[in-house]
Amino acid sequence: MPFSPWTCMMLYTISCLLDAVDGNAARYFNQCTKFGVVLDMVTDRSSTSCLLCYLSSAYPSWRIIFQLLISLDLSSHYMHMYSHKKISESSNRMLRVYYSDNRVLFAVCAFNELFFVALYLLSFEGQSTFPQWSIFPLYILALFSFPICAGKQVINIIQLVGASQSLAKVDIEDRQMAAKKIS
């Protein structure tokens, strides 16, 4: 990652675009599997975590923020996956819109990743191999994508809270069922 930033950015972007296509292709060809769903989530979280790890070293004064974003991303998606991705009518409206409209999901995820990619490329500013013409567009991209990235983090928090509540409810129901069997 610290070398060949444009190549790395291009490969990362292609990976993100292919990730957007693979789930749709699996559904279209009726080839969805639990393994595929988990693998998709794990690879998504891994690639974003790697990028955030690099950003935490490139921007040391923001290190704790990037580390918290890694934790939030991993925990919210794991809890959501573990709670069987239940999004009901009683779920938070933002979460329902996010998961019910693939265009919204794609746009939010794309701008979230674009913000991190812009920060990644801007970390090379001032290096002799970094073209000066690219600085201004990258700042514009970062400024434009930041609010959507922040919104994605709010969605992650809502997802984490909702999944935690759902899992706690299941635990309570399981204990009540176990207590009824004993008595």
N, C-alpha and C positions, 0 to 999 in steps of 0.2 A: 503493500500500500504506500509506503513512503517513496517509492520509485515509480516512474511512468504514470503520473496521475491521470492523464487523458485516456490511456489504455485501460487503466483500472476503472475509471468512471464509465467508460463505454461498456466494459464487460459487466459491471454492476448493473447498469441501466438495462442491458439486454437480459440479464438474469431476472430483473424485476418485471420486465415486460413478458417474458416467457412464463413467469409465475402467474401473471394475470390470465394467461391463455390456458395453462394446463388444467386448472379446475373445470373451466368451461368445456374443454375437450373431453375430460373424463366423464362429465355429466352427459354430454351430447352422445358419446359412444357407449354410455351405460357401463362405465368401467370404474366407478367409484368404489373405493375400499376404505376400511378404517385405517389400514396401514398407510394408504396414500394421503388421507386427511392428516394423520399425525406427522408423516414425513414432510408434508407441505408446511405445516405449522413450525416444525423444528428447523427446517432449512430457512424459512423466512426469519425466524427469531435469531438464528445463528448468523446470517449475513448482516442483518441490521446491528446485532451486538458487536460484530467485528468492526463495522464502520464506526459505531459509537465508541469503541475502545480506542480506535485510531484518533478520533476527534478529542477524546479525553487527554491524549498525549499531545496533540497538536495545539490544544487550547487549555493549558493547565489551570488557568483561573476559573474555568467552567467545568473542570473535571467532575466535581460532585454532581452537577446537573446531568452530565452524560451518564454517570454511573447510576443515578436514580432513574433515568429514562430506560436504561437496560433492565433494571429490576422491575420497573413498572410494566414494560413490554413483556418480559418473560412471565411474570406472575399473573398479569391480567389475562393473557392468552392461555396459559396453562389452566388457570382456574375456570376460564370459560370453556375450554375443551373438556375438562374433567366434569363439568356440570352438564355435559352433553349438548352444549351450544343452544340451550333453551332460551329463545326470545319469544315471549308471549305478548299478548295485547296489554298486559299489565306492566310490561317492562318499560324502562325509560324511553321516551319518545325519540331522543337522539339515537339511542342504540337500535331501536326498531327501524328507523330510517336508514341508518348506516348499514345494517345487515339485510334489509329487505330490497334495496335498490342497488343492483350491481354497478350502476354508473356512479352512484355516490360513493360506494365502497372503493371502486377503482380510483376515482378522483382524489379522495382523501388519502388513500395509501400512496398514490403517485406524488402528490404534493408533499406529503410527509417525507418520502424518500428524496425528493428533489431538494428539499431544504437541507437535508444531511449531505447530499452530494455537493450542493453549492458550498457548504461550509468546508467540506473536504477539499474541493478545488481551491477555495480561497486560502486554505492553509499553506498553499504553495506560492502565494503572492510574494513578490520580491525576489524569487529565485530566477536565475538567468534563463532557465529553460521554459519559464512560464510566460506565455504571451501577454503583453500589457493590454491589448485590445479586449481581452476576456474579462478583465476585472469588473468593469461597470456592469455588463450583463449579469455576471454572477451575483453582484450585490443586489441588483434588481430582482433576480430570481429568489435570492434568500429572503429579501423583504416581502415579496409577494407570497411566497410559500410558507413563511413563518406562522401567520395566523391559522392556516389550515393544519400545520404541524401541531400547534398548540391545541387546536380543537381535537385533533387525534389523541392527544395525551389526556384530554378531558374524557373522551370516549373510553380510553383505557381505564381511567379511574372508575367511571360508571360501570364498565364491564367487570372490573375487579370486585367492586362492592356488590353488584347484583349476583355475580357467580358465588361470592362468599356467602351471601344470604341464602341463596338457593341450596348450596351444599350444607349449610347449617340447618336449614329446614329438613333436608333429607336425613341428616344425623338425628335430629329430634324425633322424626317419624320412625326411624329405625329403632331408636331406644324405646319409644312407646310401644312398638310392636313386640320388641323383646320382653318388655315388662309384662305385656298381656299374656305372652306365652308362658312366662314363669308363674303367673297367678292363675 
